[in-house]
Amino acid sequence: MFVGEVIIADFQPLDALILATERFSTLLQEAWVLKTLAFAVMVGSVMLLIERSGGVNGLVHELSIKRTWVKSKRGALIPSFIAGTVIFIESSITSLVAGAIGRPFCDRYGISRAKLAFVCDSTSAPVCSIITLNGWGALLLGLIGGQIAAGLISGESAVWLLQSIAFNFYAYMALIVTFLAVWYEIDIGPMRSAIVHKPSEAFADANGSVGFFVWPIVWMIGGVILFMILTGGGNILKGSGSSSIFYTLSLTLILMWIYYRSKNAMSTSEFFKAALSGARSMVPIASILLFAFAIGGVCSDMEVGNYLASFVGDYLPPQYLAAAIFVLGGIIAFATGTSWGTFSIMLPIAVPLAVALDAPVALVMGAVISGGVFGDHCSPISDTTIISAMASGCDVAEHTKTQLPYALISAAMALLLFILVGIFS
C-alpha cells in the first residue's frame, strides 16, 4: 500500500506517509468501514459462543451419531457445500454459515480447514453473482441502468442482468469444480499438504444441544433478510449489506445471551468472557480488512483499471473481446481485492467497447461479472477471501495458495467458453 502512496505522492516519502495517514483517517470515518470491522470482530464472538455453549458438540452428535447423515470424508463437506449454495442473501453470511457447519466435521474426518475455506469461498460469491436477489443485484442493476441512461444500450436493466448472468461462466465452473473436488475428494497442489487439525475430545460425547448451534444461524440468516428489507425501504435489492450484517450480528448476540441463559447453557459471566475472547481473536482479521480497504483505495486513485483497460480496444478482434474483458477483470479484481469495485470500473468501460466493436453486449457483461469474481477469489486482500478463511479457522495465506489451483482450473474453462461463444455468436 505504501509503495502505491509513494507513487501517488511523486516519490516523496514524507508526503506518502501523510497520504497514508489521511487515507486511514478517512476510512475510519466511513460508517460502512466501521460496521464491517465491527462485524468481523463480532463474528468471532458468535463462533466462540456457539462452541462454548455446546452447540458444535450437539450438531456433530446429531448429524454423525444420532442421525448418521455425515459418515465419511465426502459427507463431511457436503453440508457446507449445500449451505454455500442455498444462502444467497449475502456472501459473508454464506461463508460464515458454511464454515461454522463444516469445521467440526472436517476436524473429525481428517479434512484440512483449507479445504473447507475453499468450499466456503468458492460457493458464496459465485452463488451471490448468479442468484442476484441481494446487494450484488442492486449494484449491477444500477451500473447497467447507467449505461441505459447514457444511451449506449436500450431496454430494461433487469432483462440485461438476467441475460448477462447466463454468461457468468466462471461462477458456474467454480461451483462445478468445487462439487467435484468435494465429491471425489480431489486434493491438488498445495491442498495435499494443507494442515489438518485434530478433533476435540468433546466431539466424542453428546454434551450440548444442536439448538445452541442452529438458532444463532437462523437468526443470522433471518436478520440479514429483515435488515436488507428495512434498510432498503422495503426493497431487498436496495438494502445496505454492511449495515444489515452489523445490525444482524448485534441482534444475534443479544438473542444468544437470552437463549443461552434461559437454557442454563452458560452463566452471564461465562457468556461475556467467551464473547470478549472471540472478539479479541478476530482483531488481526479486522486489521487485515482495514489494510485491504486502503489498498483498494490506492489502486482506485492510481486508476489501475482504466490503465489496463486502455490496451483492450485497440488490439483485439470483437470475437475475443469477452475473453479479454474476463482476463482484465480478473487482474483488476486481484489487484484491488474487490469484485464490486471491478464491476464499477469495468462495466462502464466494457459496454461502450462492446457497442463500438459490435460484440455481444450481454456476453461482455457476463465476462465482467466472471472476471470480478475470479480475481476476487484469488486475491489475498479480498474481504471474501479473508472472511472465508476466518470462518473456517484457516490461515489467510494458506487459504489463498491452496484455493488458487482450483480457481485457475475454473478460470481456464470459463476463458475457453468465452472464446467459443464469442466466435460462434
C-alpha positions in Angstrom: 0.0 0.0 0.0 2.8 2.4 1.0 4.5 1.9 -2.4 1.3 3.0 -4.1 1.1 6.1 -1.9 4.8 6.9 -2.8 3.9 6.8 -6.5 0.8 8.9 -6.0 3.0 11.4 -4.0 5.5 11.7 -6.8 8.1 9.6 -4.9 8.1 11.9 -1.8 8.2 9.5 1.2 7.1 12.1 3.7 4.1 13.2 1.6 3.3 9.5 1.1 3.2 9.0 4.8 0.8 11.9 5.2 -1.4 10.5 2.4 -1.4 7.1 4.1 -2.4 8.6 7.4 -5.2 10.6 5.8 -6.4 7.6 4.0 -6.7 5.5 7.2 -8.3 8.5 8.9 -10.9 8.8 6.1 -11.6 5.1 6.1 -12.2 5.1 9.9 -14.8 7.9 9.4 -16.8 5.9 6.9 -19.8 4.2 8.5 -19.6 1.1 6.3 -16.0 0.5 7.1 -16.6 0.8 10.9 -19.6 -1.6 10.6 -17.6 -4.0 8.6 -14.7 -4.0 11.1 -17.2 -4.4 14.0 -18.9 -7.3 12.1 -15.6 -9.1 11.7 -14.9 -8.8 15.5 -18.5 -9.8 16.4 -18.3 -12.9 14.2 -15.5 -14.2 16.5 -17.8 -13.7 19.5 -20.7 -15.6 17.8 -18.5 -18.5 16.7 -16.8 -19.0 20.1 -20.1 -18.7 21.9 -21.6 -21.4 19.7 -18.6 -23.7 20.6 -18.5 -22.9 24.3 -22.3 -23.4 24.7 -22.1 -26.9 23.3 -23.7 -26.1 20.0 -20.9 -27.6 18.0 -20.9 -30.8 20.0 -24.7 -31.0 19.6 -24.5 -30.6 15.9 -21.8 -33.2 15.4 -23.7 -35.7 17.6 -26.9 -35.0 15.8 -25.5 -35.4 12.2 -22.8 -38.0 12.7 -24.0 -40.2 15.6 -27.7 -39.8 16.2 -28.9 -39.5 12.6 -25.6 -40.7 10.8 -26.0 -38.2 8.0 -22.3 -37.5 8.0 -20.4 -40.8 7.8 -17.4 -40.1 5.6 -14.8 -37.6 4.4 -17.1 -36.9 1.4 -20.1 -36.3 3.6 -18.2 -34.0 5.9 -18.1 -31.2 3.3 -21.4 -31.7 1.7 -23.4 -29.8 4.4 -21.0 -26.8 3.9 -21.4 -27.0 0.1 -25.2 -27.1 0.4 -25.2 -24.1 2.8 -22.9 -22.2 0.4 -25.3 -22.8 -2.5 -28.7 -22.1 -0.9 -27.8 -19.0 1.2 -27.5 -16.2 -1.4 -28.6 -13.1 0.5 -25.1 -12.0 1.4 -21.7 -13.7 0.6 -20.2 -13.0 4.0 -23.1 -14.7 5.8 -22.9 -17.6 3.4 -19.2 -18.1 4.2 -19.8 -17.8 7.9 -22.6 -20.4 8.0 -20.8 -22.8 5.7 -17.6 -22.5 7.8 -19.4 -23.0 11.1 -21.2 -26.1 9.9 -18.1 -27.7 8.4 -15.3 -27.1 10.9 -16.2 -29.9 13.4 -16.8 -32.4 10.6 -13.5 -31.5 8.8 -11.6 -32.0 12.1 -13.3 -35.3 12.8 -12.7 -36.8 9.4 -9.2 -35.5 8.8 -10.0 -32.8 6.3 -7.9 -29.7 6.3 -9.5 -26.3 7.2 -8.0 -25.0 3.9 -10.3 -27.4 2.0 -13.3 -26.1 4.0 -12.3 -22.5 3.3 -12.1 -23.3 -0.4 -15.6 -24.7 -0.3 -16.9 -21.6 1.6 -15.2 -19.1 -0.8 -16.0 -21.0 -4.0 -19.7 -21.2 -3.3 -20.5 -17.9 -1.6 -19.6 -15.3 -4.2 -20.4 -17.4 -7.3 -23.9 -18.1 -5.9 -24.5 -14.5 -5.0 -23.4 -13.4 -8.5 -25.9 -15.9 -10.1 -28.9 -15.5 -7.8 -28.8 -11.8 -7.6 -31.7 -11.2 -5.2 -29.2 -9.3 -3.0 -26.8 -6.4 -2.9 -24.9 -7.8 -5.9 -28.0 -7.5 -8.0 -28.7 -3.9 -6.7 -25.1 -2.8 -7.7 -25.3 -4.5 -11.2 -28.7 -3.1 -11.9 -27.5 0.4 -11.0 -24.4 0.1 -13.2 -26.4 -1.3 -16.2 -29.0 1.4 -15.7 -26.2 3.9 -16.1 -25.4 2.5 -19.5 -29.0 2.7 -20.5 -29.3 6.3 -19.3 -26.2 7.1 -21.3 -28.0 5.8 -24.4 -25.4 3.1 -25.1 -28.0 0.3 -24.8 -31.7 0.2 -24.7 -34.2 -1.9 -22.7 -34.7 -2.9 -19.1 -31.8 -3.2 -16.6 -33.3 -6.4 -15.1 -33.5 -8.1 -18.6 -29.9 -7.2 -19.3 -28.8 -8.5 -15.9 -30.6 -11.9 -16.5 -29.0 -12.2 -19.9 -25.6 -11.4 -18.5 -26.0 -14.0 -15.7 -26.4 -16.7 -18.3 -22.9 -15.9 -19.4 -21.4 -15.8 -15.9 -19.2 -18.8 -16.9 -16.7 -18.6 -14.1 -19.3 -18.8 -11.4 -20.8 -21.9 -12.9 -17.4 -23.5 -13.4 -16.4 -22.7 -9.8 -19.4 -24.4 -8.4 -18.9 -27.5 -10.6 -15.2 -27.7 -9.8 -15.9 -27.3 -6.1 -18.6 -30.0 -6.1 -16.3 -32.4 -7.9 -13.4 -31.7 -5.5 -15.7 -32.5 -2.6 -17.4 -35.5 -4.0 -14.3 -37.2 -5.4 -12.1 -35.9 -2.5 -9.7 -34.3 -5.0 -6.7 -32.5 -3.5 -4.3 -30.8 -5.9 -1.3 -28.7 -5.5 -0.7 -27.2 -2.0 -4.0 -28.6 -0.8 -2.3 -32.0 -0.5 -0.1 -30.8 2.3 -2.6 -28.5 4.0 -2.7 -28.6 7.8 -5.3 -31.0 9.3 -6.5 -30.1 12.8 -7.0 -32.8 15.4 -10.6 -33.1 16.6 -11.5 -32.0 20.1 -12.2 -34.8 22.6 -15.5 -33.2 23.3 -16.7 -34.3 19.8 -16.9 -37.8 21.0 -19.8 -37.2 23.5 -23.3 -35.9 23.3 -22.8 -32.9 25.5 -24.5 -29.8 24.2 -27.6 -29.2 22.1 -28.0 -28.8 18.4 -30.3 -25.9 19.1 -27.4 -23.9 20.5 -25.9 -24.1 17.0 -29.0 -23.9 14.8 -30.8 -21.0 16.3 -27.9 -18.5 16.0 -27.5 -19.5 12.4 -31.3 -19.0 11.8 -31.1 -15.6 13.5 -28.2 -14.5 11.3 -29.8 -15.6 8.1 -33.2 -14.2 9.0 -31.7 -11.0 10.4 -29.8 -10.2 7.2 -33.0 -10.7 5.1 -35.0 -8.5 7.5 -32.5 -5.7 7.7 -31.8 -5.8 4.0 -35.5 -5.1 3.5 -35.6 -2.4 6.2 -32.5 -0.6 5.1 -33.8 -0.8 1.5 -37.1 0.9 2.3 -39.0 -2.4 1.6 -36.8 -3.3 -1.4 -34.2 -6.0 -0.5 -32.2 -5.1 -3.6 -31.7 -1.6 -2.3 -30.6 -2.7 1.2 -27.2 -1.9 2.8 -25.1 -5.0 3.1 -22.7 -3.6 5.7 -25.5 -2.2 7.9 -27.6 -5.3 7.6 -24.8 -7.6 8.8 -23.8 -5.2 11.6 -27.4 -5.0 12.9 -27.9 -8.7 12.4 -24.9 -9.7 14.5 -25.7 -7.2 17.2 -29.2 -8.7 17.4 -27.9 -12.3 17.2 -25.6 -11.7 20.2 -28.5 -10.3 22.3 -30.7 -13.2 21.4 -27.9 -15.7 22.1 -27.5 -14.3 25.6 -31.2 -14.6 26.3 -31.5 -18.1 24.9 -28.3 -19.5 26.5 -29.3 -18.1 29.9 -32.8 -19.5 29.6 -31.4 -22.9 28.8 -28.7 -22.6 31.5 -26.1 -23.3 28.8 -23.8 -20.5 30.1 -23.7 -18.1 33.0 -23.7 -14.4 32.3 -20.0 -14.1 33.2 -19.1 -17.1 31.0 -21.1 -15.6 28.1 -19.3 -12.3 28.2 -15.9 -13.8 28.8 -16.4 -16.0 25.7 -17.7 -13.1 23.7 -14.7 -10.9 24.5 -12.3 -13.8 23.9 -13.8 -14.5 20.5 -13.8 -10.8 19.6 -10.1 -10.5 20.5 -9.2 -13.4 18.3 -10.6 -11.5 15.3 -8.7 -8.3 15.8 -5.9 -9.4 13.4 -8.5 -10.2 10.8 -10.1 -6.8 11.2 -6.7 -5.2 10.7 -6.2 -7.1 7.5 -9.6 -6.0 6.3 -8.7 -2.3 7.0 -5.4 -2.6 5.1 -7.3 -4.3 2.2 -9.7 -1.4 2.0 -6.8 1.0 2.0 -5.0 -0.9 -0.8 -8.2 -0.8 -2.9 -8.4 3.0 -2.4 -4.8 3.3 -3.6 -5.5 1.3 -6.7 -8.5 3.3 -7.4 -6.6 6.6 -7.1 -3.9 5.3 -9.4 -6.6 4.4 -11.9 -5.2 0.8 -12.4 -8.5 -0.3 -14.0 -8.5 2.4 -16.7 -4.8 2.0 -17.4 -5.2 -1.8 -18.1 -8.5 -1.3 -20.0 -6.9 1.2 -22.3 -5.0 -1.6 -24.1 -8.0 -3.7 -25.0 -10.0 -1.8 -27.6 -7.1 -1.1 -30.0 -5.7 -4.6 -30.3 -8.4 -7.2 -30.1 -11.0 -8.5 -32.7 -14.6 -8.3 -31.4 -15.0 -12.1 -31.1 -12.2 -12.2 -28.4 -13.4 -9.1 -26.5 -15.4 -11.0 -23.9 -12.4 -13.3 -23.2 -10.1 -10.3 -22.9 -12.5 -8.5 -20.6 -12.7 -11.6 -18.4 -8.9 -11.7 -18.0 -8.6 -8.0 -17.5 -11.4 -8.0 -14.9 -9.6 -10.8 -13.1 -6.4 -8.9 -13.0 -8.1 -5.7 -11.6 -10.1 -7.7 -9.0 -6.9 -9.5 -7.9 -5.0 -6.2 -7.6 -7.8 -4.3 -5.8 -9.3 -7.2 -3.8 -12.9 -6.3 -4.7 -15.3 -7.8 -7.2 -17.8 -5.0 -6.7 -15.1 -2.4 -7.4 -14.2 -4.3 -10.5 -17.8 -4.2 -11.7 -17.9 -0.5 -11.1 -14.7 0.0 -13.1 -15.2 -2.4 -15.9 -18.9 -2.2 -16.8 -18.7 1.5 -17.9 -15.7 0.6 -20.0 -16.8 -2.8 -21.3 -20.2 -1.9 -22.6 -19.1 1.0 -24.8 -16.3 -1.2 -26.1 -18.8 -4.0 -27.0 -21.1 -1.5 -28.7 -18.3 0.1 -30.7 -16.9 -3.2 -31.8 -20.3 -4.8 -32.4 -19.6 -7.5 -29.9 -22.4 -9.3 -27.9 -23.1 -6.9 -25.0 -24.7 -9.4 -22.6 -21.7 -11.8 -23.2 -19.3 -8.9 -22.3 -21.3 -8.1 -19.2 -21.1 -11.7 -18.1 -17.4 -11.5 -18.7 -17.1 -8.5 -16.3 -19.0 -10.4 -13.6 -17.0 -13.5 -14.1 -13.7 -11.6 -14.1 -14.6 -9.8 -10.9 -15.5 -13.0 -9.1 -12.4 -14.8 -10.4 -9.9 -12.2 -9.4 -11.6 -11.7 -6.0 -11.3 -15.4 -5.4 -7.5 -15.4 -6.0 -6.7 -12.1 -4.1 -5.2 -12.4 -0.6 -6.6 -8.9 0.2 -10.2 -9.7 -0.8 -12.8 -9.5 2.0 -14.4 -12.7 0.9 -11.0 -14.5 1.0 -10.3 -13.2 4.4 -13.8 -14.0 5.8 -13.9 -17.5 4.3 -10.5 -18.2 6.0 -11.7 -16.7 9.2 -15.0 -18.7 9.2 -13.1 -21.9 8.6 -10.3 -21.3 11.1 -7.7 -21.3 8.4 -4.7 -19.0 7.8 -5.4 -16.5 5.1 -2.1 -17.2 3.3 -2.8 -21.0 3.4 -6.3 -20.5 2.1 -5.1 -18.3 -0.8 -2.4 -20.7 -2.0 -4.5 -23.8 -1.6 -7.5 -22.4 -3.4 -5.6 -20.9 -6.3 -5.2 -24.1 -8.4 -8.9 -24.8 -8.3 -9.7 -21.2 -9.2 -7.3 -21.3 -12.2 -8.9 -24.5 -13.4 -12.3 -22.9 -13.3 -11.0 -19.8 -15.0 -9.4 -21.8 -17.8 -12.7 -23.5 -18.6 -14.5 -20.1 -18.4 -12.0 -18.5 -20.7 -12.5 -21.3 -23.2 -16.2 -20.8 -23.1 -15.9 -17.0 -23.6 -13.7 -17.6 -26.6 -16.0 -20.2 -28.2 -19.2 -18.3 -27.5 -17.5 -15.1 -28.8 -16.5 -16.8 -32.0 -19.8 -18.5 -32.7 -22.2 -15.9 -31.5 
